[in-house]
Amino acid sequence: MNHKGPRSRIFPPLFLLVPLLTLQSVSAAEQAYPKTPAGEQEIKTLPAATLIMAGSDEAYFSENSQLFGPLFRYIQENGIPMTTPVEAEMDPGRMFFYIGEDEAKEELAGTEEVTVRELPARTVASRGVRGGYSASNFEEARARLEQWLAKQEGWQADGEARAAFWDGPFTPWFLKRFEVHIPVRPQTD
């Protein structure tokens, strides 16, 4: 007789719990704006926002672990909840955390490592992507977005591509979501 104890019937395997807990913790974070679905492109307006920024002279993917620490310490020390997405400029590397609406009303002071920035509403071409956060994945998505944007009547690029990362570091690569944004403006003839 093959009898399994009550423990095996009640508790799912650990490898099933970790992704669920990761997704639950990320979904609890306030979102600065809606996600672009994976595999799709759109023109969308990002709202005006307060962000904190850490920067480096190096390219983003060579320094991203060095950029996260100062921002994470800043929100912990100031009691600011995590907001998604985390945005990044590629070269030179800059990482940005959005500050939630309630905290943005407070007077936030920068530090030696962290700058507070106010950004106006801005319009971007956006491509949603599923996959790991890497330079090659970013470049592939950027190229596809540039091709798509070139076919959109009425819009033209107005700045450098930037990334928006939606998931935390413990999310498995195949579940991670990110976007590539290219600032746009109405096309002038």
Summary of the structure (lengths in Angstrom):
residues: 189
radius of gyration: 19.1
end to end distance: 79.9
largest distance: 79.9
contacts: 526
relative contact order: 0.20
helix: 32%
strand: 31%
